[in-house]
């Protein structure tokens, strides 16, 4: 990314902003219309929830607040991050708030933790993850996971939406756009595609968890054939942009690491 702005911050950069958590202040989650008084913006992609915050301190507060709320409701929450410094700081925070260091899991160990969890109880608890889920983790139901993403407040609403989608990676977006890529140019095109899809879904109140633009027969019956065609044309253009320089690699095989790394 060019310029001095760093919209999505690596976990190592967050560490200096993760002091021990003191559970004394209030922290209110705002709707996705905009952030007020430092509160996170909330986005939801077919039950995949993303809290977008402006900086590392906001990420720490959002994660630990969600962890406290999960504990209070009996959801067995765990915090997940991939950077060792962030993991250590979050463990100090939850210990100070009455929790256990085991409530914080390194991203590379999450798959093993979930397997043991399910073998013992038949279910998993709530997962609160900084960035995207690790690529190796499978079988997490949408409602079981809350993501926290750091995005610069300098970005407009559409770009914040795209970056939230990049973290959530719901099935309907991945099925349409392929996996998130490693090159910044491709990631930008992927986010643009996500914005096109989400705008279409919001316009026609689509909540299909599998199909990006919903049931085509239902849309045709409502007279939206032209809208679907226009959306498909725009998505096709963005996909060709992503594939133009690396045509030999299947688009769904080019996957990037999670944004919490």
Helices and strands as residue ranges (DSSP letters): H 11-14, G 15-17, E 41-45, E 48-53, H 56-72, E 78-81, H 84-96, G 101-103, E 104-106, G 107-109, H 110-121, E 127-130, G 142-144, E 145-150, H 157-168, H 171-177, H 184-203, H 216-221, H 225-243, G 251-253
